[in-house]
Amino acid sequence: MIAVVLVGTVLGACTMLVVDDTDAGAPFVAEATPGTASAAVNSPPVLLVWTPDGLAPGLAAGVDALPAATRVTEVRGDLVEMIDPAAPAGYVTPLDALSIDPVGYASFLPKGAAATIATLSPGEAVIGETSARLRRIGAGGSLDLADGTTARIVSVLDDALVGAAELVVAHDTLPAIVTPRFLLVAYDGPREAIEREIRELLPPGIAVRFRAPGETPLMRHGDAVLPQATVKEQFGEFSYRHGAGGDGRELELDPAWERDHIVEAEMPILGTVRCHRAIVDELRAALVDLEQRNLAYLVAADGYRGCFVPRLVAVDGGVSRHAWGVALDVNWPKNREGELGTQDPRLVDTMTAHGFTWGGPWLVPDPAHFEWVAI
């Protein structure tokens, strides 16, 4: 599921897609055209604000009431499911979808895109360029969703203008999109001061990430990994149906997609793995690298928790990158989600050198997790 709040000035495009979560952020530009990444001119500074699992109730209103905040908009986001005529009967295709306040969000965009967004009406939708390529669709087309609604596409915008979302609609258009994910905040005064004031509005113990333009490739939450649209374009789009597992997270993928993309391979240290065919060579190279430097002991074979594991991140969450077979968990017993973990820096450096990002520095640490991002 996805929720976003945008705060600030003008959203501009960016050519990068992924940076490590420790130094992420996306450019905002004044009167920019898609594809530019110049700094804003005569505009108030902007912050992206997001917290894990959605924003605390009332946070947007609280930030808006701060004297230093000149403009605030909240973006919501969740997983929605699309009916694809090419998919097997009973299967649906997941979409990374956002909902916005059209006028509020438009105030952060260049003029051309702002005019399109500001007039977005119920039943209408905007999609990013990657989504358009995946759908082979443009303005005037439509998407049929599993809840029985139809979204009519009125425009295709640069991915950076819509956080690389596959579908963007106005608030309350789709009942499934309810989770507030992040804020964009334009503000006056020192950045440190408004960050401190926003932290004081949060419930105790809630982690928060602040990003300014240029600090992340896309102004959206969860910026440490590739957005779902990019994952689909690089590794293939699948449909699924919900499995019968006890925790509600299991997915059954289209057997044809699984057959075409997932392979079984023998690996040093780990033994037999099932992963996406596109990452097998680099995963093997990383493990061979460890062996050749006498560092194989940094990966415990009995701590491997899988690569291709089709599931949701949470029962009401987005699709795990494990469902594409492009992530793996190692040394799991001592590196559980939410903990700082014990991974050796030499293991992290080796995996990073071979195209994998590490979940240790994430806002909610996932230190067992390594995910392919080197597209």
Sequence and secondary structure as in RCSB ss.txt:
>XXXX:A:sequence
MIAVVLVGTVLGACTMLVVDDTDAGAPFVAEATPGTASAAVNSPPVLLVWTPDGLAPGLAAGVDALPAATRVTEV
RGDLVEMIDPAAPAGYVTPLDALSIDPVGYASFLPKGAAATIATLSPGEAVIGETSARLRRIGAGGSLDLADGTT
ARIVSVLDDALVGAAELVVAHDTLPAIVTPRFLLVAYDGPREAIEREIRELLPPGIAVRFRAPGETPLMRHGDAV
LPQATVKEQFGEFSYRHGAGGDGRELELDPAWERDHIVEAEMPILGTVRCHRAIVDELRAALVDLEQRNLAYLVA
ADGYRGCFVPRLVAVDGGVSRHAWGVALDVNWPKNREGELGTQDPRLVDTMTAHGFTWGGPWLVPDPAHFEWVAI
>XXXX:A:secstr
   EEEBSS B   S     GGG    B TT  TT     SS   EEEEE TTS  TTHHHHHHTSTTEEEEEEE
EEEEEEE  TTS TT BEEEEEEEE HHHHHTTS HHHHHHHHT  TTEEEEEHHHHHHHT  TT EEEBTTS E
EEEEEEE GGGGTT SEEEETTSSTT   EEEEEEEE S HHHHHHHHHHHS TT   EEE TTSSSSSSS TTS
  HHHHHHHH    EEE   TTS BEEE HHHHHHHEEEEEETTTEEEEEETTTHHHHHHHHHHHHHTT GGGS 
GGG   S   BBSSTTS B GGGGT EEE SGGGS TTS     HHHHHHHHHTTEEESTTSSS  TTEEEE   
